[in-house]
Amino acid sequence: MGCGDECPLVLAERREEWQIPDPKDIPPEQYREVRDLIERKVKELLATLS
């Protein structure tokens, strides 16, 4: 995450750019929001692969 089409070491046909905030140094409640956002994004991605 974070380098989009410019990641030279990621050999993939499909890339996802999710714009997820960095949870470093944020309060626990905001950290949980980021965690939940990641969970939703992963589930959405998995649904497109099945």
PDB file of N, CA, C and O in Angstrom:
ATOM      1  N   MET A   1       0.834  -1.175   0.000  1.00  0.00           N
ATOM      2  CA  MET A   1       0.000   0.000   0.000  1.00  0.00           C
ATOM      3  C   MET A   1       0.880   1.239   0.000  1.00  0.00           C
ATOM      4  O   MET A   1       1.955   1.277   0.598  1.00  0.00           O
ATOM      5  N   GLY A   2       0.389   2.227  -0.680  1.00  0.00           N
ATOM      6  CA  GLY A   2       1.042   3.506  -0.631  1.00  0.00           C
ATOM      7  C   GLY A   2       1.917   3.867  -1.825  1.00  0.00           C
ATOM      8  O   GLY A   2       2.323   5.021  -1.958  1.00  0.00           O
ATOM      9  N   CYS A   3       2.216   2.910  -2.695  1.00  0.00           N
ATOM     10  CA  CYS A   3       3.085   3.272  -3.816  1.00  0.00           C
ATOM     11  C   CYS A   3       2.388   3.092  -5.162  1.00  0.00           C
ATOM     12  O   CYS A   3       2.976   3.403  -6.198  1.00  0.00           O
ATOM     13  N   GLY A   4       1.168   2.606  -5.172  1.00  0.00           N
ATOM     14  CA  GLY A   4       0.398   2.512  -6.417  1.00  0.00           C
ATOM     15  C   GLY A   4       1.126   1.796  -7.527  1.00  0.00           C
ATOM     16  O   GLY A   4       1.703   0.730  -7.310  1.00  0.00           O
ATOM     17  N   ASP A   5       1.105   2.370  -8.711  1.00  0.00           N
ATOM     18  CA  ASP A   5       1.733   1.746  -9.882  1.00  0.00           C
ATOM     19  C   ASP A   5       3.244   1.919  -9.899  1.00  0.00           C
ATOM     20  O   ASP A   5       3.904   1.439 -10.821  1.00  0.00           O
ATOM     21  N   GLU A   6       3.805   2.592  -8.903  1.00  0.00           N
ATOM     22  CA  GLU A   6       5.232   2.859  -8.893  1.00  0.00           C
ATOM     23  C   GLU A   6       6.028   1.825  -8.101  1.00  0.00           C
ATOM     24  O   GLU A   6       7.242   1.982  -7.966  1.00  0.00           O
ATOM     25  N   CYS A   7       5.406   0.787  -7.577  1.00  0.00           N
ATOM     26  CA  CYS A   7       6.110  -0.229  -6.801  1.00  0.00           C
ATOM     27  C   CYS A   7       6.823  -1.191  -7.754  1.00  0.00           C
ATOM     28  O   CYS A   7       6.173  -2.017  -8.395  1.00  0.00           O
ATOM     29  N   PRO A   8       8.122  -1.096  -7.850  1.00  0.00           N
ATOM     30  CA  PRO A   8       8.837  -1.940  -8.810  1.00  0.00           C
ATOM     31  C   PRO A   8       8.918  -3.411  -8.399  1.00  0.00           C
ATOM     32  O   PRO A   8       9.121  -4.266  -9.261  1.00  0.00           O
ATOM     33  N   LEU A   9       8.769  -3.731  -7.128  1.00  0.00           N
ATOM     34  CA  LEU A   9       8.937  -5.107  -6.676  1.00  0.00           C
ATOM     35  C   LEU A   9       7.626  -5.878  -6.566  1.00  0.00           C
ATOM     36  O   LEU A   9       7.626  -7.039  -6.158  1.00  0.00           O
ATOM     37  N   VAL A  10       6.527  -5.257  -6.919  1.00  0.00           N
ATOM     38  CA  VAL A  10       5.235  -5.919  -6.836  1.00  0.00           C
ATOM     39  C   VAL A  10       4.844  -6.361  -8.239  1.00  0.00           C
ATOM     40  O   VAL A  10       4.433  -5.548  -9.066  1.00  0.00           O
ATOM     41  N   LEU A  11       4.976  -7.652  -8.495  1.00  0.00           N
ATOM     42  CA  LEU A  11       4.611  -8.196  -9.797  1.00  0.00           C
ATOM     43  C   LEU A  11       3.168  -8.684  -9.713  1.00  0.00           C
ATOM     44  O   LEU A  11       2.899  -9.790  -9.246  1.00  0.00           O
ATOM     45  N   ALA A  12       2.258  -7.850 -10.166  1.00  0.00           N
ATOM     46  CA  ALA A  12       0.844  -8.196 -10.057  1.00  0.00           C
ATOM     47  C   ALA A  12       0.089  -7.623 -11.242  1.00  0.00           C
ATOM     48  O   ALA A  12       0.453  -6.578 -11.782  1.00  0.00           O
ATOM     49  N   GLU A  13      -0.962  -8.316 -11.636  1.00  0.00           N
ATOM     50  CA  GLU A  13      -1.825  -7.820 -12.703  1.00  0.00           C
ATOM     51  C   GLU A  13      -2.793  -6.776 -12.175  1.00  0.00           C
ATOM     52  O   GLU A  13      -3.236  -5.894 -12.911  1.00  0.00           O
ATOM     53  N   ARG A  14      -3.114  -6.886 -10.899  1.00  0.00           N
ATOM     54  CA  ARG A  14      -4.097  -5.984 -10.301  1.00  0.00           C
ATOM     55  C   ARG A  14      -3.506  -5.372  -9.031  1.00  0.00           C
ATOM     56  O   ARG A  14      -2.870  -6.056  -8.229  1.00  0.00           O
ATOM     57  N   ARG A  15      -3.728  -4.092  -8.873  1.00  0.00           N
ATOM     58  CA  ARG A  15      -3.278  -3.392  -7.664  1.00  0.00           C
ATOM     59  C   ARG A  15      -4.445  -2.606  -7.093  1.00  0.00           C
ATOM     60  O   ARG A  15      -5.276  -2.080  -7.832  1.00  0.00           O
ATOM     61  N   GLU A  16      -4.497  -2.534  -5.796  1.00  0.00           N
ATOM     62  CA  GLU A  16      -5.544  -1.783  -5.111  1.00  0.00           C
ATOM     63  C   GLU A  16      -4.903  -0.637  -4.339  1.00  0.00           C
ATOM     64  O   GLU A  16      -3.920  -0.841  -3.626  1.00  0.00           O
ATOM     65  N   GLU A  17      -5.445   0.547  -4.474  1.00  0.00           N
ATOM     66  CA  GLU A  17      -4.983   1.695  -3.712  1.00  0.00           C
ATOM     67  C   GLU A  17      -6.129   2.109  -2.789  1.00  0.00           C
ATOM     68  O   GLU A  17      -7.132   2.651  -3.251  1.00  0.00           O
ATOM     69  N   TRP A  18      -5.984   1.858  -1.509  1.00  0.00           N
ATOM     70  CA  TRP A  18      -7.085   2.024  -0.568  1.00  0.00           C
ATOM     71  C   TRP A  18      -7.067   3.322   0.211  1.00  0.00           C
ATOM     72  O   TRP A  18      -8.065   3.626   0.866  1.00  0.00           O
ATOM     73  N   GLN A  19      -6.027   4.090   0.188  1.00  0.00           N
ATOM     74  CA  GLN A  19      -5.959   5.351   0.934  1.00  0.00           C
ATOM     75  C   GLN A  19      -6.296   5.159   2.413  1.00  0.00           C
ATOM     76  O   GLN A  19      -7.163   5.844   2.954  1.00  0.00           O
ATOM     77  N   ILE A  20      -5.617   4.242   3.044  1.00  0.00           N
ATOM     78  CA  ILE A  20      -5.834   3.949   4.464  1.00  0.00           C
ATOM     79  C   ILE A  20      -4.898   4.822   5.291  1.00  0.00           C
ATOM     80  O   ILE A  20      -3.694   4.850   5.039  1.00  0.00           O
ATOM     81  N   PRO A  21      -5.442   5.536   6.278  1.00  0.00           N
ATOM     82  CA  PRO A  21      -4.583   6.379   7.111  1.00  0.00           C
ATOM     83  C   PRO A  21      -3.615   5.557   7.952  1.00  0.00           C
ATOM     84  O   PRO A  21      -3.918   4.428   8.338  1.00  0.00           O
ATOM     85  N   ASP A  22      -2.466   6.124   8.228  1.00  0.00           N
ATOM     86  CA  ASP A  22      -1.461   5.472   9.061  1.00  0.00           C
ATOM     87  C   ASP A  22      -1.943   5.519  10.510  1.00  0.00           C
ATOM     88  O   ASP A  22      -2.153   6.607  11.046  1.00  0.00           O
ATOM     89  N   PRO A  23      -2.122   4.366  11.156  1.00  0.00           N
ATOM     90  CA  PRO A  23      -2.637   4.357  12.523  1.00  0.00           C
ATOM     91  C   PRO A  23      -1.602   4.698  13.591  1.00  0.00           C
ATOM     92  O   PRO A  23      -1.915   4.695  14.782  1.00  0.00           O
ATOM     93  N   LYS A  24      -0.381   4.989  13.175  1.00  0.00           N
ATOM     94  CA  LYS A  24       0.668   5.308  14.148  1.00  0.00           C
ATOM     95  C   LYS A  24       0.295   6.572  14.926  1.00  0.00           C
ATOM     96  O   LYS A  24      -0.122   7.575  14.347  1.00  0.00           O
ATOM     97  N   ASP A  25       0.452   6.500  16.234  1.00  0.00           N
ATOM     98  CA  ASP A  25       0.253   7.651  17.114  1.00  0.00           C
ATOM     99  C   ASP A  25      -1.167   8.222  17.099  1.00  0.00           C
ATOM    100  O   ASP A  25      -1.346   9.432  17.239  1.00  0.00           O
ATOM    101  N   ILE A  26      -2.159   7.375  16.935  1.00  0.00           N
ATOM    102  CA  ILE A  26      -3.539   7.867  17.023  1.00  0.00           C
ATOM    103  C   ILE A  26      -4.222   7.211  18.223  1.00  0.00           C
ATOM    104  O   ILE A  26      -3.791   6.153  18.682  1.00  0.00           O
ATOM    105  N   PRO A  27      -5.278   7.831  18.728  1.00  0.00           N
ATOM    106  CA  PRO A  27      -5.989   7.259  19.880  1.00  0.00           C
ATOM    107  C   PRO A  27      -6.593   5.899  19.539  1.00  0.00           C
ATOM    108  O   PRO A  27      -6.843   5.596  18.372  1.00  0.00           O
ATOM    109  N   PRO A  28      -6.826   5.081  20.574  1.00  0.00           N
ATOM    110  CA  PRO A  28      -7.355   3.726  20.353  1.00  0.00           C
ATOM    111  C   PRO A  28      -8.640   3.685  19.519  1.00  0.00           C
ATOM    112  O   PRO A  28      -8.790   2.803  18.673  1.00  0.00           O
ATOM    113  N   GLU A  29      -9.555   4.609  19.738  1.00  0.00           N
ATOM    114  CA  GLU A  29     -10.816   4.577  18.979  1.00  0.00           C
ATOM    115  C   GLU A  29     -10.562   4.789  17.488  1.00  0.00           C
ATOM    116  O   GLU A  29     -11.163   4.102  16.662  1.00  0.00           O
ATOM    117  N   GLN A  30      -9.695   5.712  17.135  1.00  0.00           N
ATOM    118  CA  GLN A  30      -9.365   5.932  15.725  1.00  0.00           C
ATOM    119  C   GLN A  30      -8.591   4.743  15.161  1.00  0.00           C
ATOM    120  O   GLN A  30      -8.753   4.391  13.992  1.00  0.00           O
ATOM    121  N   TYR A  31      -7.761   4.132  15.981  1.00  0.00           N
ATOM    122  CA  TYR A  31      -7.029   2.941  15.553  1.00  0.00           C
ATOM    123  C   TYR A  31      -8.011   1.837  15.171  1.00  0.00           C
ATOM    124  O   TYR A  31      -7.843   1.156  14.160  1.00  0.00           O
ATOM    125  N   ARG A  32      -9.033   1.679  15.998  1.00  0.00           N
ATOM    126  CA  ARG A  32     -10.048   0.656  15.706  1.00  0.00           C
ATOM    127  C   ARG A  32     -10.798   0.978  14.414  1.00  0.00           C
ATOM    128  O   ARG A  32     -11.173   0.069  13.673  1.00  0.00           O
ATOM    129  N   GLU A  33     -11.018   2.255  14.142  1.00  0.00           N
ATOM    130  CA  GLU A  33     -11.675   2.647  12.888  1.00  0.00           C
ATOM    131  C   GLU A  33     -10.823   2.250  11.684  1.00  0.00           C
ATOM    132  O   GLU A  33     -11.344   1.764  10.680  1.00  0.00           O
ATOM    133  N   VAL A  34      -9.513   2.460  11.790  1.00  0.00           N
ATOM    134  CA  VAL A  34      -8.605   2.067  10.704  1.00  0.00           C
ATOM    135  C   VAL A  34      -8.608   0.548  10.547  1.00  0.00           C
ATOM    136  O   VAL A  34      -8.647   0.029   9.431  1.00  0.00           O
ATOM    137  N   ARG A  35      -8.568  -0.153  11.671  1.00  0.00           N
ATOM    138  CA  ARG A  35      -8.624  -1.622  11.645  1.00  0.00           C
ATOM    139  C   ARG A  35      -9.895  -2.096  10.940  1.00  0.00           C
ATOM    140  O   ARG A  35      -9.848  -2.994  10.100  1.00  0.00           O
ATOM    141  N   ASP A  36     -11.021  -1.492  11.286  1.00  0.00           N
ATOM    142  CA  ASP A  36     -12.299  -1.881  10.683  1.00  0.00           C
ATOM    143  C   ASP A  36     -12.353  -1.540   9.199  1.00  0.00           C
ATOM    144  O   ASP A  36     -12.938  -2.280   8.409  1.00  0.00           O
ATOM    145  N   LEU A  37     -11.745  -0.424   8.823  1.00  0.00           N
ATOM    146  CA  LEU A  37     -11.676  -0.050   7.413  1.00  0.00           C
ATOM    147  C   LEU A  37     -10.891  -1.096   6.624  1.00  0.00           C
ATOM    148  O   LEU A  37     -11.305  -1.504   5.539  1.00  0.00           O
ATOM    149  N   ILE A  38      -9.760  -1.525   7.172  1.00  0.00           N
ATOM    150  CA  ILE A  38      -8.957  -2.561   6.513  1.00  0.00           C
ATOM    151  C   ILE A  38      -9.756  -3.847   6.367  1.00  0.00           C
ATOM    152  O   ILE A  38      -9.722  -4.484   5.314  1.00  0.00           O
ATOM    153  N   GLU A  39     -10.473  -4.231   7.410  1.00  0.00           N
ATOM    154  CA  GLU A  39     -11.300  -5.441   7.346  1.00  0.00           C
ATOM    155  C   GLU A  39     -12.346  -5.336   6.241  1.00  0.00           C
ATOM    156  O   GLU A  39     -12.540  -6.283   5.479  1.00  0.00           O
ATOM    157  N   ARG A  40     -13.019  -4.194   6.149  1.00  0.00           N
ATOM    158  CA  ARG A  40     -14.038  -4.009   5.099  1.00  0.00           C
ATOM    159  C   ARG A  40     -13.416  -4.091   3.710  1.00  0.00           C
ATOM    160  O   ARG A  40     -13.960  -4.731   2.811  1.00  0.00           O
ATOM    161  N   LYS A  41     -12.272  -3.436   3.547  1.00  0.00           N
ATOM    162  CA  LYS A  41     -11.610  -3.437   2.240  1.00  0.00           C
ATOM    163  C   LYS A  41     -11.182  -4.843   1.826  1.00  0.00           C
ATOM    164  O   LYS A  41     -11.330  -5.220   0.664  1.00  0.00           O
ATOM    165  N   VAL A  42     -10.658  -5.612   2.766  1.00  0.00           N
ATOM    166  CA  VAL A  42     -10.230  -6.979   2.467  1.00  0.00           C
ATOM    167  C   VAL A  42     -11.440  -7.831   2.089  1.00  0.00           C
ATOM    168  O   VAL A  42     -11.379  -8.604   1.133  1.00  0.00           O
ATOM    169  N   LYS A  43     -12.530  -7.693   2.828  1.00  0.00           N
ATOM    170  CA  LYS A  43     -13.735  -8.472   2.509  1.00  0.00           C
ATOM    171  C   LYS A  43     -14.291  -8.097   1.138  1.00  0.00           C
ATOM    172  O   LYS A  43     -14.728  -8.965   0.383  1.00  0.00           O
ATOM    173  N   GLU A  44     -14.273  -6.805   0.817  1.00  0.00           N
ATOM    174  CA  GLU A  44     -14.741  -6.368  -0.509  1.00  0.00           C
ATOM    175  C   GLU A  44     -13.854  -6.957  -1.605  1.00  0.00           C
ATOM    176  O   GLU A  44     -14.350  -7.416  -2.634  1.00  0.00           O
ATOM    177  N   LEU A  45     -12.556  -6.941  -1.380  1.00  0.00           N
ATOM    178  CA  LEU A  45     -11.632  -7.513  -2.348  1.00  0.00           C
ATOM    179  C   LEU A  45     -11.865  -8.997  -2.541  1.00  0.00           C
ATOM    180  O   LEU A  45     -11.921  -9.484  -3.670  1.00  0.00           O
ATOM    181  N   LEU A  46     -12.000  -9.717  -1.434  1.00  0.00           N
ATOM    182  CA  LEU A  46     -12.248 -11.161  -1.517  1.00  0.00           C
ATOM    183  C   LEU A  46     -13.534 -11.467  -2.274  1.00  0.00           C
ATOM    184  O   LEU A  46     -13.598 -12.448  -3.014  1.00  0.00           O
ATOM    185  N   ALA A  47     -14.549 -10.643  -2.097  1.00  0.00           N
ATOM    186  CA  ALA A  47     -15.822 -10.855  -2.788  1.00  0.00           C
ATOM    187  C   ALA A  47     -15.652 -10.714  -4.304  1.00  0.00           C
ATOM    188  O   ALA A  47     -16.366 -11.368  -5.065  1.00  0.00           O
ATOM    189  N   THR A  48     -14.725  -9.876  -4.748  1.00  0.00           N
ATOM    190  CA  THR A  48     -14.516  -9.713  -6.181  1.00  0.00           C
ATOM    191  C   THR A  48     -13.696 -10.843  -6.779  1.00  0.00           C
ATOM    192  O   THR A  48     -13.687 -11.031  -7.996  1.00  0.00           O
ATOM    193  N   LEU A  49     -13.007 -11.598  -5.930  1.00  0.00           N
ATOM    194  CA  LEU A  49     -12.156 -12.686  -6.418  1.00  0.00           C
ATOM    195  C   LEU A  49     -12.874 -14.023  -6.492  1.00  0.00           C
ATOM    196  O   LEU A  49     -12.383 -14.951  -7.136  1.00  0.00           O
ATOM    197  N   SER A  50     -14.015 -14.138  -5.851  1.00  0.00           N
ATOM    198  CA  SER A  50     -14.715 -15.426  -5.820  1.00  0.00           C
ATOM    199  C   SER A  50     -15.585 -15.623  -7.036  1.00  0.00           C
ATOM    200  O   SER A  50     -16.242 -16.655  -7.165  1.00  0.00           O
TER     201      SER A  50
END
